[in-house]
Amino acid sequence: MTKLTRWDPFDLSGLHMFDDRFEDWMRRMFHPLRARGAEEALDIAIDVTEKNNAYLIKASIPGARKEDINVAVDGNLVSISAEVKKEKEEKEGEKVLRRECCYGGMQRSFTLPGDVEQGKVDAKYVNGVLELTLPKKAGGTARKIEIQ
């Protein structure tokens, strides 16, 4: 037997799952027109998790070498950029029928809920995934203000 629930048209709690899809749609909808066959822009997909004392970031950057990845942290702003380079390889008598691999620059910036201890950031790059451990800055807790 199925459970019936009452639909509330003013309940917006379930709309958060559409945020990323809407943003992606808007980016594609209003993207400037390109010449036919132009490569799509590269995106860095990220996962952000929060622990008691640190933020953990996993960023997917396939095809990049760790020497070509730059990470900058300024307060609570994190910026990741990378350059994916194509090795030039041509063979006699071979022609490319279709190429869907993208090469070029990519970048992503986002803010965290709190500031980061910049001197203690740990970064690893393994199998196309950049893992950042960003310790939270001490003293970032709110204190109660007494009103007189």
C-alpha positions in Angstrom: 0.0 0.0 0.0 1.3 3.5 -0.8 1.5 6.4 1.6 -0.4 9.5 0.6 1.1 12.9 1.5 -0.4 16.3 1.1 1.3 18.6 -1.4 2.1 22.1 -0.2 2.8 24.5 -3.1 4.5 26.9 -0.7 7.0 24.4 0.8 10.4 25.2 -0.7 12.4 22.7 1.3 12.8 20.3 -1.7 14.0 22.9 -4.2 17.7 22.8 -3.2 18.3 19.7 -5.4 17.5 21.8 -8.4 20.1 24.5 -7.7 23.0 22.8 -9.5 20.9 21.7 -12.4 19.5 25.2 -12.9 22.9 26.8 -12.7 24.3 24.3 -15.3 21.3 25.0 -17.6 21.7 28.8 -17.2 25.4 28.5 -18.1 24.6 26.5 -21.2 21.6 28.7 -22.2 23.5 32.0 -22.1 26.9 30.7 -23.2 28.1 32.8 -26.1 27.7 31.3 -29.5 30.7 29.4 -30.7 31.9 28.3 -34.1 30.9 24.8 -34.9 33.3 22.2 -33.5 34.7 24.4 -30.8 35.7 22.7 -27.6 33.6 23.0 -24.5 34.9 24.7 -21.4 36.4 22.5 -18.8 34.9 22.3 -15.3 36.3 21.3 -12.0 33.8 19.2 -10.1 34.2 19.5 -6.3 33.0 17.8 -3.1 33.2 19.8 0.1 32.8 18.2 3.5 33.2 19.7 7.0 34.7 18.1 10.1 35.0 19.6 13.5 38.4 21.1 12.8 38.8 21.1 9.0 37.2 21.3 5.6 37.9 18.5 3.2 37.8 19.2 -0.5 37.9 16.7 -3.3 38.3 18.2 -6.8 38.2 16.2 -10.0 40.9 17.4 -12.4 41.5 14.6 -14.9 44.4 14.9 -17.3 46.3 17.5 -15.4 49.8 17.1 -14.0 50.3 18.2 -10.4 52.9 20.8 -11.6 50.1 22.4 -13.6 47.6 22.8 -10.7 47.5 26.0 -8.6 45.6 26.3 -5.3 45.2 29.7 -3.5 43.5 30.2 -0.1 42.6 33.7 1.1 40.6 33.7 4.3 37.6 31.6 3.4 38.0 31.9 -0.4 39.5 28.9 -2.1 40.6 29.1 -5.8 41.8 26.1 -7.8 43.1 26.4 -11.3 44.8 23.9 -13.7 46.1 23.7 -17.2 45.5 20.5 -19.1 48.0 20.1 -21.9 47.7 18.0 -25.0 50.6 16.0 -26.2 51.1 16.5 -29.9 51.0 13.2 -31.7 50.5 12.7 -35.4 50.8 9.5 -37.3 51.3 9.0 -41.0 48.1 8.0 -42.8 45.9 8.5 -39.8 43.0 10.9 -39.6 40.9 11.9 -36.6 37.2 11.1 -37.1 36.0 12.5 -33.8 37.7 14.2 -30.8 35.8 14.8 -27.6 38.7 15.2 -25.2 39.1 18.8 -24.0 42.4 20.5 -23.4 43.1 23.9 -21.9 42.7 25.9 -18.7 40.1 25.4 -16.0 39.4 27.2 -12.7 37.0 27.2 -9.8 36.6 29.5 -6.8 34.3 29.1 -3.9 33.8 30.3 -0.3 33.7 28.3 2.9 31.6 29.0 5.9 34.7 30.0 8.0 38.3 31.1 7.6 41.2 28.7 7.0 44.5 28.3 8.7 46.6 29.0 5.6 49.9 27.7 6.9 48.6 24.2 7.6 46.8 23.4 4.3 47.6 19.9 3.0 47.2 19.0 -0.7 47.5 15.7 -2.5 46.9 14.8 -6.1 46.3 11.1 -7.0 44.7 9.6 -10.1 43.1 12.9 -11.3 41.7 13.9 -7.9 43.0 16.8 -5.9 42.4 16.3 -2.1 42.7 19.4 0.1 42.6 19.4 3.9 41.9 23.0 5.1 42.2 23.4 8.9 39.7 25.8 10.4 41.2 29.0 11.9 41.1 29.0 15.7 39.0 31.7 17.4 36.3 31.7 14.7 33.5 31.0 17.2 30.7 33.5 17.7 30.4 35.0 21.2 27.2 36.4 22.8 27.0 40.2 23.1 25.3 41.5 26.1 22.8 44.3 25.4 22.7 47.2 27.9 
